[in-house]
Amino acid sequence: MSTAARPAYFDRTHTDDLIAYLSAAPSPYHAVAASAERLEKAGFRQVRETDAWGAEAGGRYVVRGGALIAWYVPAGAGPETPFRVVGTHTDSPNLRVKPIPDTGAAGWRQVAVEIYGGVPLNTWLDRDLGISGRLALRDGTARLVLIDEALLRVPQLAIHLDRAVNEGLKLDKQRHLTPIWGIGEVTEGSLVAYVAERAGVPAEDVVGWDLMTHDVQPPCYLGKDRELLAGPRLDNLLSVHAGTAALAAVATEGGAGLPHIPVLAAFDHEETGSESDTGAQSPLLGNVLERSVYARGGTVEDRARALAGTVCLSSDMGHAVHPNYSERHEPGHRPMPNGGPILKVNVNNRYATDGLGRAVFAAACEKAGVPWQTFVSNNAMPCGTTIGPITAARLGITTVDCGIAALSMHSARELCGADDPYLLAGALKAFMEG
């Protein structure tokens, strides 16, 4: 589709902001900070889980590590008012720094890493990598750190030393994925000391860390007509960004008359099963919703009524049909970039969507004026899953799985349509508005 032929609903401003968001958020902790900054500008305020919560209307959010729950209480909302939840996750597959990181061999200084999530290992070869995450300090606080420059690299073996590489590359996670970051003698504590210096804290104050690598090549538009978007962590920061934009827009565009309470739930650790205190299997979201009901004077009966009317849209990336491997896709369902959000369906409940959920999703897209598509896996291929089924089972709420069609999912660098982020945000906003 040429630039001249772009439909009227395309808004490059949203995708421009997504590019800035991706660059600012190489770790889940930075994603939470970037979303919190945008919500603060929309009038939201942070509340702590250890404080008592008030009944006043307005926007609030809770931060726990790499997870964020934000909600907007419209004026006049009763304790039984149901919620409209957009569920997402902040984490992406990558290489994470081990507790004893300093290592090396054959005169090279290296950093010991552990594989996080389902990583196509070859996509991390020969890329310039930075480090981001958080440092845990002796006083119990944490300090975010972002070194967005070429610091590390996992070098591939030269073809002269592996003549069969094009017949199939096999990588050992322990031996072949250790990045280099210099030459010379390995010194214990040198990596953490360097990261602490860059974070502006004394190395002796650092008692723990959650550090990870990221590709420092920035996101960008791709193609002659700039109709594609290439970048890291599209799975699933594209959805986190869209949900943040949707909630902020709902809150600032006359949110007082909303029939529901819009919520953004951005969890961590989806890529490893969601089993953590910040994952979708934790009681975090349920506790926030319950406390919101009780803060407005509600009872157990009000809580049950509110959840009975609650709907969740679980927004995560999906698969576009791959032109070089089209036989691996379901022949009757072939989502394409810039075709609008996708409804994700699996009758074995790897996705939570059912027929009634389909109607909710269709109504939101129709209200927003955006097209939508359907994704179903080829019966011969295993199907991934999301936070959708977990959320539905944990809270007993109607849940629908949706997302954006993309290529190269879980790669160090992924690809989607440049229109689709804006279209998804529009559908999420319409859903939150009810």
C-alpha positions as CSV (number, residue, x, y, z in Angstrom):
1,M,0.0,0.0,0.0
2,S,1.5,3.3,-1.0
3,T,1.6,6.3,1.3
4,A,-1.0,8.0,-0.8
5,A,-3.3,5.1,-0.5
6,R,-3.2,5.0,3.3
7,P,-6.6,5.0,4.9
8,A,-7.7,8.0,6.9
9,Y,-7.5,6.2,10.3
10,F,-3.7,5.9,10.1
11,D,-2.0,8.1,12.7
12,R,1.8,8.1,12.5
13,T,2.1,10.1,15.7
14,H,1.1,7.0,17.8
15,T,3.7,4.8,16.1
16,D,6.3,7.5,16.5
17,D,5.6,7.5,20.3
18,L,5.8,3.7,20.3
19,I,9.3,3.9,18.8
20,A,10.3,6.3,21.6
21,Y,8.6,4.0,24.2
22,L,10.5,0.9,22.9
23,S,13.8,2.8,23.1
24,A,13.2,3.9,26.6
25,A,12.0,0.5,27.8
26,P,14.7,-2.3,27.3
27,S,13.6,-3.9,30.6
28,P,10.3,-4.6,32.3
29,Y,11.2,-2.0,35.0
30,H,11.8,0.7,32.4
31,A,8.5,-0.2,30.6
32,V,6.7,0.3,33.9
33,A,8.5,3.7,34.4
34,A,7.7,4.8,30.8
35,S,4.0,3.9,31.3
36,A,3.8,5.6,34.7
37,E,5.3,8.8,33.2
38,R,2.6,8.8,30.5
39,L,-0.2,8.1,33.0
40,E,1.1,10.9,35.3
41,K,0.8,13.3,32.5
42,A,-2.9,12.2,32.1
43,G,-3.6,13.0,35.8
44,F,-3.0,9.6,37.4
45,R,-1.2,9.3,40.7
46,Q,0.7,6.4,42.2
47,V,-0.6,4.7,45.3
48,R,1.3,2.2,47.4
49,E,0.0,-1.2,48.3
50,T,0.9,-0.6,51.9
51,D,-1.3,2.5,52.2
52,A,-5.0,2.7,52.7
53,W,-6.8,3.6,49.5
54,G,-9.5,6.3,49.3
55,A,-12.8,6.3,47.5
56,E,-12.3,9.5,45.4
57,A,-12.7,9.4,41.7
58,G,-9.7,9.7,39.3
59,G,-6.8,7.7,38.0
60,R,-4.4,5.6,40.1
61,Y,-1.7,3.1,39.5
62,V,0.3,0.6,41.5
63,V,3.9,-0.5,40.7
64,R,5.4,-3.8,41.9
65,G,8.7,-4.5,40.2
66,G,8.2,-5.0,36.5
67,A,4.4,-5.0,36.8
68,L,1.9,-2.1,36.8
69,I,-1.8,-2.0,37.5
70,A,-3.6,1.3,36.6
71,W,-7.3,2.1,36.8
72,Y,-9.6,5.1,36.4
73,V,-12.6,5.5,38.7
74,P,-15.3,7.7,37.1
75,A,-17.3,10.1,39.2
76,G,-20.4,8.3,40.5
77,A,-19.1,4.8,40.2
78,G,-20.6,2.5,42.7
79,P,-18.9,-0.4,44.5
80,E,-20.6,-2.9,42.2
81,T,-19.4,-1.1,39.0
82,P,-17.7,-3.7,36.8
83,F,-14.2,-3.3,35.3
84,R,-13.0,-3.3,31.7
85,V,-9.4,-4.8,31.9
86,V,-6.7,-4.7,29.2
87,G,-4.2,-7.3,30.1
88,T,-0.6,-7.2,28.8
89,H,2.9,-8.2,29.8
90,T,6.2,-6.2,30.1
91,D,8.8,-8.9,29.7
92,S,10.4,-10.2,26.5
93,P,12.8,-13.1,25.8
94,N,16.4,-12.1,26.2
95,L,19.8,-12.9,27.8
96,R,20.0,-12.1,31.5
97,V,23.1,-11.6,33.6
98,K,23.9,-14.4,36.1
99,P,24.6,-13.8,39.8
100,I,28.3,-14.3,39.3
101,P,28.7,-12.5,35.9
102,D,32.4,-12.2,35.4
103,T,33.9,-15.0,33.3
104,G,36.1,-15.5,30.3
105,A,38.2,-17.8,28.2
106,A,41.3,-17.7,25.9
107,G,42.2,-14.2,27.0
108,W,38.7,-12.7,26.4
109,R,36.6,-11.1,29.2
110,Q,33.0,-12.3,29.0
111,V,29.7,-12.0,30.9
112,A,27.8,-15.1,32.1
113,V,24.2,-15.0,31.0
114,E,21.1,-17.1,31.4
115,I,18.5,-17.6,28.7
116,Y,15.2,-16.0,29.6
117,G,12.0,-17.3,27.9
118,G,11.7,-18.9,24.4
119,V,14.7,-17.3,22.6
120,P,15.6,-18.0,18.9
121,L,19.2,-18.1,19.9
122,N,20.7,-17.3,16.5
123,T,19.0,-13.9,16.5
124,W,21.3,-12.8,19.3
125,L,24.5,-13.5,17.4
126,D,26.6,-10.6,16.2
127,R,24.4,-7.9,17.6
128,D,25.7,-5.0,19.6
129,L,24.2,-5.3,23.1
130,G,23.6,-3.0,26.0
131,I,22.6,-3.7,29.6
132,S,19.5,-2.6,31.5
133,G,17.5,-3.5,34.5
134,R,17.8,-2.6,38.2
135,L,20.3,-2.7,41.0
136,A,19.1,-3.6,44.5
137,L,20.9,-1.4,47.1
138,R,21.8,-2.1,50.7
139,D,19.2,0.3,52.0
140,G,16.4,-1.7,50.4
141,T,15.8,0.6,47.5
142,A,16.3,-0.1,43.8
143,R,18.0,1.9,41.1
144,L,17.2,1.6,37.4
145,V,20.1,1.4,35.1
146,L,20.3,1.7,31.3
147,I,23.5,1.4,29.3
148,D,22.2,1.9,25.8
149,E,25.4,1.5,23.9
150,A,27.5,-1.3,22.3
151,L,28.9,-3.0,25.4
152,L,28.6,-6.7,24.7
153,R,28.5,-9.0,21.7
154,V,27.9,-12.8,21.1
155,P,30.2,-13.5,18.2
156,Q,29.3,-16.2,15.7
157,L,31.9,-18.7,14.6
158,A,33.4,-17.8,11.2
159,I,32.2,-19.9,8.3
160,H,35.8,-20.9,7.7
161,L,35.7,-22.8,11.0
162,D,32.2,-24.2,10.5
163,R,31.7,-25.1,6.8
164,A,28.4,-26.8,7.6
165,V,26.8,-23.8,9.2
166,N,24.3,-23.3,6.4
167,E,23.2,-26.9,6.7
168,G,21.9,-26.2,10.2
169,L,23.3,-24.0,13.0
170,K,23.2,-25.7,16.4
171,L,24.0,-23.6,19.4
172,D,24.7,-24.8,23.0
173,K,23.0,-22.4,25.4
174,Q,25.8,-22.8,28.0
175,R,28.9,-22.7,25.7
176,H,27.9,-20.6,22.7
177,L,25.8,-17.7,24.1
178,T,28.4,-16.1,26.4
179,P,28.9,-12.4,25.3
180,I,32.4,-10.8,25.2
181,W,33.0,-7.3,26.5
182,G,36.7,-7.0,26.3
183,I,40.1,-8.7,26.4
184,G,42.4,-9.3,29.3
185,E,42.3,-10.8,32.8
186,V,38.9,-11.6,34.3
187,T,38.3,-9.6,37.5
188,E,35.6,-10.6,39.9
189,G,33.1,-7.8,40.4
190,S,34.2,-5.8,37.5
191,L,30.8,-5.9,35.6
192,V,28.7,-4.9,38.5
193,A,31.2,-2.2,39.5
194,Y,31.0,-0.8,36.0
195,V,27.2,-0.9,35.9
196,A,27.0,0.7,39.4
197,E,29.3,3.5,38.3
198,R,27.0,4.1,35.3
199,A,24.0,4.1,37.6
200,G,25.6,6.7,39.9
201,V,25.8,4.5,43.0
202,P,28.8,3.1,44.9
203,A,29.5,-0.5,44.0
204,E,29.7,-1.5,47.6
205,D,26.1,-0.5,48.1
206,V,24.9,-3.0,45.4
207,V,23.7,-6.2,47.0
208,G,21.7,-7.7,44.1
209,W,20.7,-7.1,40.5
210,D,18.2,-7.9,37.8
211,L,20.2,-7.1,34.7
212,M,19.6,-8.1,31.1
213,T,20.9,-7.5,27.6
214,H,19.2,-5.7,24.7
215,D,20.0,-4.9,21.1
216,V,21.0,-1.3,20.9
217,Q,19.9,-0.9,17.3
218,P,16.9,1.5,17.5
219,P,13.4,0.7,16.2
220,C,12.6,2.0,12.8
221,Y,10.2,2.2,9.9
222,L,10.9,-0.3,7.2
223,G,10.1,-0.5,3.5
224,K,9.8,1.8,0.5
225,D,6.6,3.3,1.9
226,R,7.6,3.0,5.6
227,E,4.5,0.7,6.1
228,L,6.3,-1.7,8.4
229,L,7.8,-1.3,11.9
230,A,11.0,-3.2,12.9
231,G,12.2,-3.2,16.4
232,P,12.9,-5.1,19.6
233,R,10.3,-6.1,22.3
234,L,7.3,-5.6,20.1
235,D,6.1,-8.7,22.0
236,N,4.7,-7.3,24.1
237,L,5.6,-3.7,24.7
238,L,3.5,-2.7,21.7
239,S,0.4,-3.9,23.7
240,V,1.6,-2.2,26.9
241,H,2.1,1.0,25.1
242,A,-1.3,0.8,23.3
243,G,-3.0,0.0,26.6
244,T,-1.3,2.9,28.3
245,A,-2.3,5.3,25.5
246,A,-5.9,4.0,25.6
247,L,-6.3,4.4,29.3
248,A,-4.8,7.8,29.3
249,A,-7.1,8.9,26.5
250,V,-10.2,7.5,28.2
251,A,-9.3,9.3,31.4
252,T,-8.7,12.7,29.7
253,E,-11.6,12.6,27.3
254,G,-14.6,12.8,29.6
255,G,-14.1,9.7,31.7
256,A,-16.8,10.8,34.2
257,G,-19.6,9.2,32.3
258,L,-18.0,5.7,31.9
259,P,-20.3,2.7,32.7
260,H,-17.2,0.7,33.7
261,I,-13.9,1.2,35.5
262,P,-11.1,0.9,32.9
263,V,-8.0,-1.0,34.0
264,L,-4.6,-1.6,32.5
265,A,-2.8,-4.7,33.9
266,A,0.8,-5.0,32.7
267,F,2.3,-8.2,34.2
268,D,5.9,-9.4,34.3
269,H,7.2,-13.0,33.6
270,E,4.6,-14.0,31.0
271,E,7.4,-15.5,28.9
272,T,8.3,-17.9,31.7
273,G,4.8,-19.0,32.8
274,S,3.6,-16.0,34.9
275,E,4.4,-17.8,38.2
276,S,5.8,-14.9,40.3
277,D,4.5,-12.2,42.6
278,T,4.3,-9.9,39.5
279,G,3.0,-12.4,37.0
280,A,-0.6,-13.0,35.9
281,Q,-0.8,-16.1,38.2
282,S,-0.2,-13.9,41.2
283,P,-3.1,-12.3,43.2
284,L,-1.9,-8.8,42.2
285,L,-4.7,-7.9,39.8
286,G,-7.4,-9.6,41.9
287,N,-6.2,-7.7,45.0
288,V,-6.3,-4.4,43.2
289,L,-9.8,-4.9,41.9
290,E,-11.0,-6.1,45.3
291,R,-9.5,-3.2,47.2
292,S,-11.0,-0.8,44.7
293,V,-14.4,-2.2,45.4
294,Y,-13.9,-2.1,49.2
295,A,-12.4,1.4,49.1
296,R,-15.7,2.6,47.6
297,G,-17.6,1.1,50.5
298,G,-18.3,-2.2,48.8
299,T,-19.1,-5.6,50.4
300,V,-18.3,-9.1,49.4
301,E,-21.6,-9.1,47.5
302,D,-20.5,-5.9,45.6
303,R,-17.2,-7.6,44.7
304,A,-19.0,-10.6,43.3
305,R,-21.3,-8.4,41.2
306,A,-18.4,-6.3,39.9
307,L,-16.4,-9.3,38.8
308,A,-19.4,-11.0,37.3
309,G,-19.8,-8.0,34.9
310,T,-16.0,-7.6,34.3
311,V,-14.4,-8.3,30.9
312,C,-10.7,-8.6,30.1
313,L,-9.0,-8.1,26.7
314,S,-5.7,-10.0,26.9
315,S,-3.6,-8.2,24.3
316,D,-0.4,-10.0,23.1
317,M,1.4,-10.3,19.8
318,G,0.3,-12.9,17.3
319,H,1.6,-14.4,14.0
320,A,1.2,-12.9,10.6
321,V,1.4,-15.3,7.7
322,H,5.0,-15.8,6.8
323,P,5.6,-15.6,3.0
324,N,8.5,-18.0,3.2
325,Y,6.8,-20.6,5.4
326,S,3.1,-20.2,4.5
327,E,2.5,-23.9,4.8
328,R,2.9,-23.6,8.6
329,H,-0.1,-21.4,8.9
330,E,-3.8,-22.3,9.0
331,P,-4.8,-21.9,5.3
332,G,-8.2,-20.3,6.1
333,H,-6.9,-17.7,8.6
334,R,-4.0,-15.7,7.4
335,P,-3.6,-12.4,9.2
336,M,-1.6,-9.7,7.5
337,P,0.2,-6.5,8.7
338,N,-1.9,-3.4,8.7
339,G,-5.1,-5.4,8.5
340,G,-6.0,-4.4,12.0
341,P,-6.0,-6.2,15.4
342,I,-6.3,-10.0,15.5
343,L,-8.8,-12.0,17.5
344,K,-6.9,-15.1,18.8
345,V,-8.9,-18.3,19.0
346,N,-8.0,-21.8,20.2
347,V,-10.6,-24.3,21.3
348,N,-8.2,-26.0,23.7
349,N,-8.1,-22.9,25.7
350,R,-4.6,-21.8,24.9
351,Y,-6.4,-18.6,24.2
352,A,-9.4,-17.6,26.3
353,T,-11.7,-16.4,23.4
354,D,-15.2,-17.9,23.0
355,G,-18.1,-16.8,20.9
356,L,-19.4,-14.3,23.4
357,G,-15.9,-12.8,23.7
358,R,-15.7,-12.5,20.0
359,A,-18.8,-10.3,20.1
360,V,-17.2,-8.0,22.7
361,F,-14.1,-7.7,20.5
362,A,-16.1,-7.1,17.3
363,A,-18.2,-4.4,19.0
364,A,-15.0,-2.6,20.2
365,C,-13.5,-2.6,16.8
366,E,-16.7,-1.5,15.2
367,K,-17.1,1.4,17.6
368,A,-13.5,2.4,17.0
369,G,-13.9,2.1,13.2
370,V,-10.9,-0.2,12.7
371,P,-10.8,-3.5,10.8
372,W,-9.9,-6.7,12.5
373,Q,-8.7,-10.3,11.6
374,T,-8.8,-13.7,13.2
375,F,-5.9,-16.0,14.1
376,V,-6.1,-19.7,14.5
377,S,-3.1,-22.1,14.6
378,N,-2.5,-24.8,12.0
379,N,-3.7,-28.1,13.6
380,A,-0.3,-29.6,12.9
381,M,1.6,-26.9,14.8
382,P,1.6,-26.3,18.6
383,C,-0.2,-23.2,19.8
384,G,1.3,-20.7,22.2
385,T,-0.6,-19.2,25.1
386,T,-1.0,-15.9,26.9
387,I,-2.1,-14.4,30.2
388,G,-5.7,-14.7,28.9
389,P,-6.6,-18.2,30.1
390,I,-4.7,-17.6,33.4
391,T,-6.7,-14.4,34.1
392,A,-10.0,-16.0,33.2
393,A,-9.3,-19.0,35.5
394,R,-7.9,-17.0,38.4
395,L,-10.6,-14.3,38.6
396,G,-13.5,-16.1,36.9
397,I,-14.0,-13.2,34.4
398,T,-14.9,-13.2,30.7
399,T,-11.6,-12.9,28.8
400,V,-10.8,-12.4,25.2
401,D,-7.4,-12.8,23.5
402,C,-6.4,-10.3,20.9
403,G,-3.2,-8.7,19.5
404,I,-1.2,-7.7,16.5
405,A,0.0,-9.8,13.6
406,A,3.8,-9.9,13.4
407,L,6.8,-11.8,12.0
408,S,9.9,-13.0,13.9
409,M,8.2,-13.3,17.2
410,H,10.6,-13.7,20.1
411,S,13.5,-12.7,17.9
412,A,15.9,-10.0,19.1
413,R,14.2,-7.8,16.5
414,E,10.6,-8.3,15.4
415,L,8.4,-6.9,12.5
416,C,4.8,-5.7,12.3
417,G,2.7,-3.2,10.3
418,A,3.2,0.4,11.1
419,D,-0.5,1.1,11.1
420,D,-1.5,-1.7,13.5
421,P,-0.3,-0.1,16.8
422,Y,-2.6,2.8,16.3
423,L,-5.5,0.6,15.3
424,L,-5.0,-1.6,18.3
425,A,-4.9,1.4,20.7
426,G,-8.2,2.6,19.1
427,A,-9.9,-0.8,19.7
428,L,-8.6,-0.9,23.3
429,K,-9.9,2.6,24.0
430,A,-13.3,1.7,22.6
431,F,-13.4,-1.5,24.7
432,M,-12.5,0.5,27.9
433,E,-15.2,3.0,27.2
434,G,-17.8,0.2,27.0
